[in-house]
Amino acid sequence: MTASNTHYVYVLECADGSLYTGYTTDVERRVREHEAGDGAKYTRGRTPVEVVHTESFESKSAAMSREYEIKGLSRTEKERLVGLWE
């Protein structure tokens, strides 16, 4: 399998109810890494995690810019984005 040409920003809901935003080229693989404790330090001890939002981009730079933007949102804004709160 070759590397994906699609870049993703994803939001996870952690077991403690917190939201984690990340970047990857393979969402399924990245979630498995988070679940195994090999993902971000933040998600260790907060498993299981559930993908609640993904966005796809054609370039890494666009995805990374969006990740940065989402990370800057308030909790309420993130909840609206992922559909947890109307």
LUMMIZA-789138 format. One record per residue: residue in three letters; x, y, z of N, C-alpha, C, O in turn; residue number from 1. Coordinates in steps of 0.1 Angstrom, whole numbers, always signed. Last residue first. Layout:
REM LUMMIZA-789138
(site "ALA" (X Y Z) (X Y Z) (X Y Z) (X Y Z) NUM) ...
//
This chain:
REM LUMMIZA-789138
(site "GLU" (-257 +216 +194) (-264 +224 +184) (-265 +238 +188) (-271 +246 +181) 86) (site "TRP" (-231 +194 +198) (-239 +204 +204) (-245 +213 +193) (-238 +217 +184) 85) (site "LEU" (-217 +177 +183) (-221 +172 +197) (-230 +182 +203) (-237 +179 +213) 84) (site "GLY" (-208 +183 +158) (-221 +179 +159) (-225 +174 +173) (-236 +167 +174) 83) (site "VAL" (-183 +193 +154) (-184 +179 +153) (-198 +174 +155) (-201 +162 +155) 82) (site "LEU" (-188 +221 +156) (-182 +216 +144) (-184 +201 +143) (-187 +196 +132) 81) (site "ARG" (-198 +223 +183) (-207 +226 +171) (-201 +220 +158) (-209 +214 +150) 80) (site "GLU" (-175 +216 +197) (-187 +207 +198) (-197 +210 +186) (-203 +201 +181) 79) (site "LYS" (-159 +238 +189) (-155 +224 +185) (-167 +215 +186) (-169 +207 +177) 78) (site "GLU" (-173 +258 +203) (-171 +258 +188) (-167 +245 +182) (-172 +241 +172) 77) (site "THR" (-169 +250 +229) (-183 +251 +223) (-182 +251 +208) (-190 +244 +202) 76) (site "ARG" (-141 +252 +232) (-148 +239 +234) (-162 +239 +227) (-165 +230 +220) 75) (site "SER" (-128 +273 +206) (-133 +271 +220) (-139 +257 +220) (-142 +251 +210) 74) (site "LEU" (-101 +267 +183) (-115 +269 +186) (-118 +267 +201) (-111 +260 +208) 73) (site "GLY" (-75 +260 +177) (-77 +273 +183) (-92 +276 +187) (-95 +287 +193) 72) (site "LYS" (-77 +236 +165) (-72 +236 +178) (-74 +250 +185) (-74 +250 +197) 71) (site "ILE" (-86 +245 +140) (-96 +238 +149) (-90 +238 +163) (-98 +240 +172) 70) (site "GLU" (-62 +257 +130) (-75 +265 +132) (-84 +258 +141) (-90 +265 +150) 69) (site "TYR" (-46 +235 +129) (-42 +246 +137) (-54 +255 +140) (-56 +259 +152) 68) (site "GLU" (-59 +221 +109) (-57 +215 +122) (-54 +226 +132) (-60 +226 +143) 67) (site "ARG" (-57 +238 +87) (-70 +236 +93) (-69 +230 +107) (-76 +233 +116) 66) (site "SER" (-29 +236 +83) (-35 +249 +86) (-49 +248 +92) (-52 +255 +102) 65) (site "MET" (-27 +209 +77) (-21 +214 +89) (-26 +228 +93) (-27 +231 +105) 64) (site "ALA" (-41 +209 +52) (-46 +201 +64) (-40 +206 +77) (-47 +208 +87) 63) (site "ALA" (-25 +225 +36) (-39 +229 +39) (-44 +222 +51) (-51 +228 +59) 62) (site "SER" (-1 +210 +37) (-1 +224 +43) (-16 +228 +45) (-18 +235 +56) 61) (site "LYS" (-8 +187 +24) (-5 +186 +38) (-6 +200 +44) (-11 +201 +55) 60) (site "SER" (-36 +188 +1) (-22 +191 +5) (-20 +190 +20) (-29 +193 +28) 59) (site "GLU" (-62 +182 -1) (-53 +177 -12) (-38 +179 -8) (-30 +173 -14) 58) (site "PHE" (-81 +169 +27) (-75 +180 +19) (-65 +174 +9) (-60 +163 +11) 57) (site "SER" (-110 +162 +47) (-99 +158 +38) (-94 +170 +30) (-102 +179 +27) 56) (site "GLU" (-120 +158 +81) (-120 +167 +69) (-108 +162 +60) (-98 +159 +65) 55) (site "THR" (-140 +143 +106) (-129 +143 +97) (-131 +153 +85) (-142 +155 +81) 54) (site "HIS" (-152 +135 +138) (-152 +145 +127) (-139 +142 +119) (-128 +140 +124) 53) (site "VAL" (-151 +116 +157) (-163 +123 +156) (-164 +133 +145) (-174 +139 +142) 52) (site "VAL" (-137 +86 +166) (-137 +96 +156) (-150 +103 +155) (-160 +96 +152) 51) (site "GLU" (-131 +78 +199) (-140 +77 +188) (-138 +89 +179) (-138 +100 +183) 50) (site "VAL" (-111 +59 +222) (-114 +72 +215) (-123 +68 +204) (-124 +57 +199) 49) (site "PRO" (-111 +44 +255) (-111 +44 +241) (-114 +58 +235) (-120 +66 +242) 48) (site "THR" (-83 +65 +265) (-89 +56 +255) (-101 +49 +263) (-101 +48 +275) 47) (site "ARG" (-66 +80 +279) (-79 +86 +276) (-87 +77 +266) (-96 +82 +260) 46) (site "GLY" (-41 +70 +281) (-49 +70 +293) (-63 +76 +291) (-71 +77 +301) 45) (site "ARG" (-31 +91 +255) (-27 +79 +263) (-35 +81 +276) (-35 +91 +283) 44) (site "THR" (-36 +115 +243) (-47 +105 +242) (-43 +92 +251) (-52 +84 +253) 43) (site "TYR" (-13 +130 +246) (-26 +135 +252) (-36 +123 +253) (-43 +123 +263) 42) (site "LYS" (+6 +118 +231) (+7 +117 +245) (-6 +120 +252) (-10 +114 +262) 41) (site "ALA" (-7 +102 +202) (-3 +114 +209) (-3 +111 +224) (-11 +104 +229) 40) (site "GLY" (-2 +67 +200) (-6 +79 +194) (+0 +91 +202) (+10 +90 +208) 39) (site "ASP" (+1 +43 +213) (+12 +48 +204) (+9 +61 +197) (+17 +66 +189) 38) (site "GLY" (-20 +32 +225) (-11 +40 +233) (+1 +45 +226) (+10 +51 +232) 37) (site "ALA" (-38 +20 +209) (-27 +11 +214) (-18 +19 +223) (-8 +13 +229) 36) (site "GLU" (-54 +41 +201) (-60 +31 +209) (-49 +22 +216) (-51 +17 +227) 35) (site "HIS" (-36 +55 +184) (-41 +61 +196) (-46 +50 +206) (-43 +51 +218) 34) (site "GLU" (-34 +35 +164) (-22 +39 +171) (-26 +46 +185) (-20 +43 +195) 33) (site "ARG" (-60 +34 +154) (-54 +22 +160) (-42 +26 +169) (-40 +20 +179) 32) (site "VAL" (-61 +60 +144) (-69 +57 +155) (-64 +44 +162) (-64 +44 +174) 31) (site "ARG" (-43 +57 +123) (-40 +67 +134) (-48 +64 +146) (-43 +65 +157) 30) (site "ARG" (-56 +39 +106) (-43 +36 +112) (-40 +44 +124) (-35 +40 +134) 29) (site "GLU" (-78 +55 +99) (-80 +42 +106) (-67 +38 +113) (-67 +34 +124) 28) (site "VAL" (-66 +78 +86) (-74 +79 +98) (-75 +66 +106) (-73 +66 +118) 27) (site "ASP" (-39 +86 +71) (-46 +74 +72) (-53 +74 +86) (-47 +71 +96) 26) (site "THR" (-25 +109 +72) (-29 +105 +59) (-37 +92 +59) (-42 +88 +49) 25) (site "THR" (-34 +134 +98) (-28 +121 +93) (-31 +119 +78) (-39 +127 +72) 24) (site "TYR" (-37 +153 +127) (-35 +153 +113) (-30 +139 +109) (-22 +133 +117) 23) (site "GLY" (-61 +161 +154) (-49 +156 +148) (-49 +156 +133) (-59 +159 +127) 22) (site "THR" (-76 +169 +185) (-76 +172 +170) (-62 +168 +165) (-52 +171 +171) 21) (site "TYR" (-98 +157 +209) (-84 +158 +205) (-84 +160 +190) (-92 +153 +183) 20) (site "LEU" (-119 +164 +237) (-117 +164 +222) (-103 +166 +219) (-96 +174 +224) 19) (site "SER" (-131 +146 +265) (-123 +157 +259) (-122 +154 +244) (-125 +143 +239) 18) (site "GLY" (-144 +124 +277) (-152 +135 +271) (-144 +146 +264) (-151 +155 +258) 17) (site "ASP" (-127 +104 +284) (-131 +114 +294) (-139 +125 +289) (-142 +135 +297) 16) (site "ALA" (-123 +90 +260) (-132 +84 +270) (-136 +94 +281) (-147 +93 +287) 15) (site "CYS" (-124 +115 +234) (-118 +106 +243) (-127 +101 +253) (-138 +107 +255) 14) (site "GLU" (-132 +120 +201) (-137 +122 +215) (-131 +111 +223) (-133 +99 +220) 13) (site "LEU" (-111 +135 +177) (-115 +123 +185) (-122 +128 +197) (-119 +138 +203) 12) (site "VAL" (-110 +147 +145) (-113 +151 +159) (-117 +138 +165) (-126 +131 +161) 11) (site "TYR" (-86 +152 +118) (-96 +144 +125) (-98 +149 +139) (-89 +155 +145) 10) (site "VAL" (-76 +159 +86) (-77 +164 +100) (-88 +157 +106) (-99 +155 +100) 9) (site "TYR" (-57 +143 +61) (-69 +144 +69) (-66 +152 +82) (-56 +150 +88) 8) (site "HIS" (-49 +141 +27) (-45 +145 +40) (-57 +148 +48) (-66 +154 +43) 7) (site "THR" (-42 +119 +0) (-52 +127 +7) (-47 +129 +22) (-42 +120 +28) 6) (site "ASN" (-24 +102 -10) (-23 +116 -15) (-33 +125 -8) (-33 +137 -11) 5) (site "SER" (-10 +78 +11) (-21 +84 +6) (-18 +98 +1) (-10 +105 +7) 4) (site "ALA" (+16 +55 +2) (+11 +66 +10) (+0 +73 +3) (-1 +74 -9) 3) (site "THR" (+6 +22 -8) (+14 +34 -9) (+8 +45 +0) (-4 +44 +4) 2) (site "MET" (+9 -12 +0) (+0 +0 +0) (+9 +12 +0) (+19 +13 +8) 1) 
//
